[in-house]
Amino acid sequence: MFKKLLSIRISLFYLIAPLIIGLGVFLLLRNRNEMVTQNTGNNPAAVTTENTIDCGENSFRLKGFKYIKPLVNENRECESARYGPLKETIKNYIDEQTKTGDIACASVYLKNLGPGEDWISVYPRLDYHPASLGKVPILITYLKKSESVPGLLDKEILYVRDSKKVPSQNFVADSIRPGHKYKVRDLLYQMIANSDNHATQLLQDNIDFASFKNTITDLGFDEAKLIDTNSQLSETFLPE
């Protein structure tokens, strides 16, 4: 008889305990919400974080495709308020260095690739010579073209001499030599790995300019600034 009563009491405990715990959690949450409402003056916007800004997204997609629009890049339209103090520090440093003559000008772009993707930019509208960065669109053009032209990367090109004066370079490494044939893939390697301006010039001389125009416009560059009236790379695009 005792065991039976004990069993009934234990069963009632397991039945009532969750109800009591649930009621306690409900009352705790209700009291918390009432406190928040009192502290914010019944203003829902006041409970949001100070860095929460109604900011849209700016998407950059490739054109020229019939059924798709590949996404190249996406940014929040407004800069991060959280990085505001850092931006001011960077700007002041650049201004000081410019006044002392240590630098002519400088620009900075910072983006957090984590959650939120906060970003800031300092003097983003300044123009710079692309220097060896101009080699990247050439690389992209050849690799993209090789997708539709099998064997392009294994095509051999004879290097006789430079078609125009090639800028001297500070980065010294083995360069291609006149009188030798080189595969396109090897020229691309020389251009990127060794920053070989002679290989770059040879690739420029043999590039498909229609494809190259598509590359630079896809990347958001101004075609008029990079290609002259003779369908050649302008002087501002040549590597230094």
Order of alpha helices (4+ residues) and beta strands (2+ residues): alpha-beta-beta-alpha-beta-beta-alpha-beta-beta-alpha-alpha-alpha-alpha
